[in-house]
Amino acid sequence: MTAVFRVGLIRLCSRNTPAALPVAVAQQQQRFISGKTMRGGPLVMPHKPYPYKEKEYGVFQAMFDKTTKRLNENSKIICVEGPIAAGKSKFAKELADELEMLYVPEANMDMFYINSYGYDLRQLDPKLPESCRSFDVVNFCKEPNHRLTPTFQILMYQLRFEQYVDALAHLLSTGQGVVLDRSCYSDFVFLETMYKHGYVSKAARSVYYEIRGNTLTELLKPHLVIYLDLPVDAVKQRIKARNNDYEVKSPVFTDAYLKDMENTYKQQYLKDIATHAELLIYDWTAGGETEVVVEDIERIDFENFDNDPTEKKMKDWRFHNEGEWSEARIQYTCGKPDLMNYFNVPRFDVPELLRDPDSGKKWRDIWFNAPGMKYRPGYNEDMGDTGLLSKAKYNMADNKI
């Protein structure tokens, strides 16, 4: 009921609000991405970014702080995808720098286990029951058949989803585009490959897709996906070259596993995402030039499909008025905890995703008495937090999973 009232109030206040720019001018300025080299200088931002991490953005703020005024030609979401060890991180950083966008590194389990005070909760493992211990990519590479593998992959999806929500909040609040190293949209590629090789059960897979179905529909799909392609032999050489012991000696990265991952990427993910986003694919076997990719990006007309209302491409980003832009911005900033609640799927028919009551109680007693875990960030006096009596609320943007 509260959400209905909020939406109605925003639309009422925005009913007579004109677009930030006339339609023709808006399309001219927003349809093509441009890099620093082509512009010959930095991108000029006419309005200061809204400090969404420090200040709440709700119905009241939406009446006075419009969203479209900050959007420009580079206000886009770009996802960089590719197989393991393809060189995505280096390329994504260079791309973000040239386009003056925010770079978001690939999600990893450090985001879950290391709290805001820098304490690594994996140190608690010796005190915890086996079903409650940490499990990350190193553990998976060593023991892919472990009962915690499906929990690990569901958590990875959750972290990527949270990253994507934060990316949308950043774009809508500041106008700055975002380059992500992988995203929640491609996470199922890993789950499917694990399932095909027996590391995830059919029941656990069904839970994953139930969660995915609850959550992905709440997001705005990316504008552009860039896929760096490598054949399996090249992937294995790259894994060997970067010399991570847990990867080199892993029983996981066989030819069959890597080939199945490649096929799922190309036959399912890329095929599906191309119906909405622009897609660029490059042979990255010998590496590549970021400048060449930027030139290709600068030629893409992102509003070429706006004249056809039945066209799926960029459909998520075709808002009709300022009120709809504000609704989306509210959802991804102060509404983030509500979005994360969609991960609560009550399924009790998958043993590997459950903990027995005694183990769960022991985990909770140990976990939430660890340094920095007794209270929300900013309220732990034993970790040096001060001014507790004067703090009226916590920061929604810093609310961890």
SULJO-V307244 format. One record per run of one state. SS is the DSSP state (a for helix, b for strand, c for the rest). FROM is the first residue (numbers start at 0). TO is the last residue. If there is no record, write none. Layout:
((SS & FROM & TO) (SS & FROM & TO))
This chain:
((c & 0 & 0) (a & 1 & 13) (c & 14 & 21) (a & 22 & 29) (c & 30 & 34) (a & 35 & 38) (c & 39 & 57) (a & 58 & 63) (c & 64 & 66) (a & 67 & 69) (c & 70 & 75) (b & 76 & 81) (c & 82 & 86) (a & 87 & 98) (c & 99 & 100) (b & 101 & 103) (c & 104 & 108) (a & 109 & 112) (b & 113 & 113) (c & 114 & 118) (b & 119 & 119) (a & 120 & 126) (c & 127 & 128) (a & 129 & 131) (c & 132 & 135) (a & 136 & 141) (c & 142 & 147) (a & 148 & 173) (c & 174 & 176) (b & 177 & 180) (c & 181 & 186) (a & 187 & 195) (c & 196 & 200) (a & 201 & 217) (c & 218 & 222) (b & 223 & 228) (c & 229 & 230) (a & 231 & 241) (c & 242 & 243) (a & 244 & 247) (c & 248 & 253) (a & 254 & 272) (c & 273 & 276) (b & 277 & 282) (c & 283 & 288) (a & 289 & 297) (c & 298 & 313) (a & 314 & 316) (c & 317 & 320) (a & 321 & 331) (c & 332 & 334) (a & 335 & 342) (c & 343 & 349) (a & 350 & 352) (c & 353 & 355) (a & 356 & 366) (c & 367 & 379) (a & 380 & 382) (c & 383 & 386) (a & 387 & 389) (c & 390 & 394) (a & 395 & 397) (c & 398 & 400))
